[in-house]
Amino acid sequence: MSVSMRDLDPAFQGAGQKAGLEIWRIENFNPVAIPKASYGKFLMGDSYIILKTTALKSGALRQDIHYWLGRDTSQDEAGAAAIKTVELDAALGGRAVQYREVQGHETEKFLSYFKPCIIPQEGGTASGFKHVEAEEHQTRLFVCKGKHVVHVKEVPFARSSLNHDDIFILDTTSKIFQFNGSNSSIQERAKALEVVQYIKDTYHDGKCEVASIEDGRLMADAETGEFWGFFGGFAPLPRKTASDEDKLPASDETRLFCIEKGQAEQVEADTFTRELLDTNKCFVLDCGVEVFVWMGRNTNLDERKNASKSAEEIVHNADRPKSHIIRVMEGFETVMFRSKFTSWPKTTDVAVAEDGRGKVAALLKRQGLNVKGLVKSAPSKEEETEPHIDVTGNLQVWRVNGEDKVLLPASDQFKFYSGDCYVFQYVYPGEDREEYLIGTWFGKQSVEEERASSVSQAGKMVESLKFLTAQARICEGAETIQFLSIFQCFIVFKGGLSAGYKKHIEDNELADDTYSEDGTALFRIQGTGPENMQAIQVEPVASSLNSSYCYILHNGPTVFTWSGNLTSAEDQEVVERQLDLIKPNLQSKPQKEGSESEQFWDLLGGKTEHSSQKIAKEAETDPHLFSCTFSKEGTLKATEIYNFSQDDLMTEDIFILDCHSEIYVWVGQQVDSKSKTKALSIGEKFIENDFLLEKLSHETPIYVVIEGSEPTFFTRFFTWDSAKPAMVGNSFQRRLTILKGGTPIIDKPKRRPAASYGGRSGGTEKSQRSRSVSFSPERARARGRSPAFNALAATFENANARNLSTPPPMGRKIYPKSGSASPDSSKLASKSAAIAALTATFEQPLPARQMIMARTVKASPQGPKSTPESESEGGDYMSSRIGSLTIKEDMKENEPEDEEGLPIYPYERLTVNAEDRVADIDVTKRETYLSSSEFKEKFGMGKDAFYKLPKWKQNKLKMALQLF
């Protein structure tokens, strides 16, 4: 489309150059910018143009244009607003989506800009009406509709306006009443409270009372009686009758019109495909509620204006005030528009649209105007990849073997096979308690039966923790940064070791290509550094090489490392670290791309061409939030929530945060348990339906997040207040308490059910040496155990015990037989000293404690099955105790029980390995049977102070004194 300066209204020059809202009012048929202080205040006699500019992660700017038509605006002003909107789009390069908004029937996207609501006022400027601020407050009645955004409409102040289905707000001089129809939902009531807050702040300076009235409540309630008093007393409400405005457009079949010379001619076709749209013409697609205007790239401004007029006529002639007119440019069609066609190409060339925007920018620049916002913004520098999760936690990994799972030893928990499935449990320090992440990993060659088994095993673990944990589903090749950072080192071998994979190979008479240390194998090395590195086994052929990566090639004892020309020193450092794991104690033969030896090529079957393009990973895009429900037929329905915030997450519902590269399923606490167990399948169904038409991979990672246990890698998408998910009550009760100025009741951090602590090895041994690169000791991050904990544990170890920084063996029995000797007094003294030292760390100021104190991991009720592999290992005393212990933790508060009448026993008879151990006591609270003086001597504090400690600190001290 050719663009000239006469097409650009002076009011629009410089528009859309930065993220945010810009609003113009039509005055004398021309747009006039209004001050920001007036944003959200609309007069019924006027028409407005609203520009919303959004900065994308890519650095580009996206624009949406809305023109709002007041109830009393003139037809000429409405037409001027429509035409000026087309001109504004031209000024922005012809790529914005344009929406027609009619008072009372606005789109949810438009209303999301002005949360919680808009309440249009009588009067107007351009129409000749004058809006006069009322000197005295007038009693008004509003009806509120909407679960995610609220449509507010003033209705006559009369009993006949009330009904059982909607929410009503009665605004009086000294009090605001919210009347909740008996058929309204909790979510609708909660959203309406936001409108009450808005009215209170806007029209009462925040100084008035608020009352909630329940439909059907007896008159004995004082506030209910006061409410009905405004209507002359209580009387039964009439049934709601459907008004003309409530009627939806008839669901006729979708019709397509081609606009030529201002005339609309219907296009006859059995099905609508992209090929029907001509780049030299404009089209109108009438879908009833939505009427789309599609503008070809090669059309001129007049043709686009004529197409818009045709759409207006279609809506006006059919008397459809609720129909939304949406105008889209070729190449920038919305998801909703594309979904109306049976076929649509994956990508569309947008070079012409970019060219149009560039021409406009050049014209304005010659006029001396800043055109930064009119050209495509340069992509922002790629942010450093952050895991947004504490990586000092404790990890356990199980390989799924048929219907069972086998715990992997610490030395193998980072070694995965492509033919197998795995379950992992990661426990890490949170703000005020330990956080859990339980997940599954599916290899590309794994069988469906073991995938289902792994989901079932993980589901049982999540359920045993009362759903107070995040859950993940990860597929090979689509691992997230959180997953990789937890493992730090991650190796994927070909083939599999599970029974399911072996049976699949045998039944289908396939060759078993499972990795063998003695065979020929090629590994692609990737990652961002020592704390995130991967080795992926690929086909041992020259075409598997890529100039952007380093590789390890071995054939038995012969080892080569290969560095592509596009790799860095950091990449080569990672290779050396991975070499220590794949082929330790063997010297490699370095190969540089372009100067390889003949022996190297021989192992790969000869030299051939290879790629230099780095393997593309799914980029994280701007997130979209959806509310998800199931229809009566069992179909998943997803409703997008625009400009979302934490307050949009309702505790009664399930939401999906779609980041394209990963999917988060958020489940409210008040969702029923049956739906909670289906959360993962809801995420899979969402991916299958692909509501945003993103061509989502079925292997897209899925996280299930439960309200109150949101991990930081989820909350980073919001401005998050951790106190909100901890509040007691449903969405309406929580917001009403805050609105009335009361103190919200907060749930105390929920204690996790007992969980198995298998210790933590950081995936790679931190004492591991490298062959050719020297590393700073600061590079290796401490994993899961603090200096104070190591010092305490060292007291219990014998001189030959392994350092705690290496993987802790498991196998030493905790409870010796009754005939075993009691510990001597010298050992007890050294333990008491260690206890005192550890206790002293608890007394430090909070920030210091947080820095040095490790969190204890409670043990899994889904304890690992004993295997010969684990039983054969030896280990130090403290690590084996922690690894094998099953903590029995009651779910009461951390308060001491009433000790009146409890018998007192000496310490020597209360320890778990005492020769003359006391019977018939509560073994989970042995310390309560100590006298007060002996308790203080052993623990270094009184009982009251001890029980004020967090439960995990109590348990750690009791373990050290053999009272647990």
GINORTA-V438725 format. One line per field, one symbol per residue. phi: phi as a letter, one per 30 degrees, with the letter a starting at -180 (. if undefined). psi: psi as a letter, one per 20 degrees, with the letter a starting at -180 (. if undefined). burial: b if it has 16 or more other C-alpha atoms within 10 Angstrom, else e. Layout:
phi: ???
psi: ???
burial: ???
This chain:
phi: .dbbdddcdedcdidicbdkcbbbcdbhibdbdcdddcdjcccdcbbbcbccccddddjdcccbcbcccdecdddddddddddddddddddcjibdccbcccejbddddddddbddabbecdjacddjdcccdddcdcdbbbccbkccbcdcbdbedaedddadcccbbcccdcacccccedcdcddddddddddeddddddcbhicadbbcccejddddddddddddddcijdaeddddcdddddddeeddddbccccbhicccdcdadbcbddddcdcbcbccccjdcbccccddcdcddddddddddddddddddhbdddccbcbcejbddeeddddcdbbddbbdcdddddddddddddddddicdcedccdddedeedddcdhadccdbcbbbcdbiccbcdddedcdccccdccbbcbbbcbdcdbadccbcabbcddcdcdddddddddddddddddchidadbbbccejbdddddddddicbbccdiacddddddddddchcddceebdcccbbbdcbkcldcabbbcdbddbddddbddbcbcbbbiddbbcbcddcdcddddddedddddcdbdibdccdbcejbddddddddcijdbdbdbddddcdddcddbcbccbcdddiddcccdcdhdbedddcddbcbbcccidabccccddcddeddddceddddddddddhdchchdddceebccbcejbddddcdddbdccdddddddjdedddddedddidcddcddeddddebdccibcdibdddeccdbbccdddddddcibdeddddddddcdddcdddddceddbldddcdddddddddddddddddddddddedddddeeeddddccdcdcdcddcddddbedddddclddddddddcdcdcbdcdddcdddcdiddcbdedccddcddcddchbdddbeddcddeddedddciaddedddddeeddeddddddchcb
psi: pqprhiiophhipjqkirqaqppqqopkjqpppqqhijpiopphjrqqpppoppprhiirppqpppppoqhjqqhggghgggghhhghghhjjkjqpppppppikqqhgghihlqirqnqqqarghiiqpoppphqpppqpqpppphgqpoppprpnqhihqrihrpqpooagiqppoooqhjqrgghgghhhhgggggghgijkjnrqpqppppiqqihpghghggihijjrqqqqqqppprhhipqqpmrqpqpppopkjqpppppqgqprhiippijrqqpoojehpopopoqhjqrhghhghhghggghggghjlmhipppppqqpikqrggghiiqhqpqgqppkhgghgghhggggghhhjjqpkgiiqpqppqppqppphkqpjjappqppppncirqppqqhijijoqphjrqqpqppprpagjrqqqoprqppqhjqqhghghghggghhhgghhjkjlqqqqopqpikqrhgghhghgpppoqqarirhggghggghjlqpokppphiapqpppprriahjnqqopprpmqhiiqpijrqqppqncippqpppqijrrhhghghghghhhhgmqjpproppppilqrhhghghjjqprqrrjpqppqpqprpqppqpprprhijpppppqoqlqrhiiopiirpqpoojgiqppoppqhjpqhghhhjgghgghhggghmhjlilpqijpqppppppikprhigiiiropoihgiiqqragggghhgghijroppppqppqqrqqpojrppkgqpiipqqgippqphihpqqniprhhghgghhhiqrhjqqqiirppqphpqgorrhiqqqqrhhghghhhghghgghhhhirqghgghhipqqqpqqpimqqqpqhghhiqarrggghgghipopoprkrrlqqroipipqpqqghiiqhkqhlpprlroiilhhijqqhghghggijrrgghgiiqqhhhghgghghjkj.
burial: bebeeeebeeebbbbbbbbebbbbbbbebbbbbeeeeebbebbbbbbbbbbbbbbebbeebbbbbbbbbbbbbbeebbbbbbbbbbbbbbbbbbbbbbbbbbbbebbbbbbbbeebbbbbbbbbbbbebeeeeeeeeeebbbbbbbbbbbbbbbeeeebeebbbbbbbbbbbeeebbbbbbeebbbbbbbbbbbbbbbbbeeebeeeebbbbbebeeeeeeeebbebeeeeeeeeeeeeeeeeeeeeebeeeeebbbbbeebebeeeeeeebeeeebbbebbbbbbbbbbbbbbbbbbbbbebbbbbbbbbbeebeeeebbbbbbbbbbbbebeeebbebeeeeeeeeeeebbbebbbbbbeebeeeeeebebbbeeeeeeeeeeebebbbbbbbbbbbbbbeebbbbbbbebbbbbbbbbbbbbbbbbbeebbbbbbbbbbbbbbbeebbebbbebbbbbbebbebbbbbbbbbbebbbbbbbbbbbbbbbbbbbbbebbbebbeeeeeeeeebeeeebbbbbbbbebbbbbbbbbbebbbebbbbbbbbbbbeeebbbbbbbeeeeeebbbbbbbbbbbbbeeeebeebeeeeeeeebeebbeeeeeeeeeeeeeeeeeebbbbbbbeeeeeeeebebbbebeebbbbbebbbbbbbbbbbbbbbbbbbeeeebeebbebbbebbebebbeeebeebbbbbbbbbbbbbeebeeeeeeeeebbbbebbbbbbbbeebeeeebeeeeeebbbbbbbbbbbbbbebeeebeeeeeeeeeeeebbbbebbeebbbbbbeeeebebbbbbbbbbebeeeeeeeeeeeeebeebbbbbbebbeeeeeeeeeeeeebbbbbbbbbbebeeeeebeeeebbbbbbbbbbbbbebeeeeeeeeeeeeeeebebbbbbbbbbeebeeeebeebbbbbbeebbeebbbeebeebbeeebebbbbbbbbbbbb
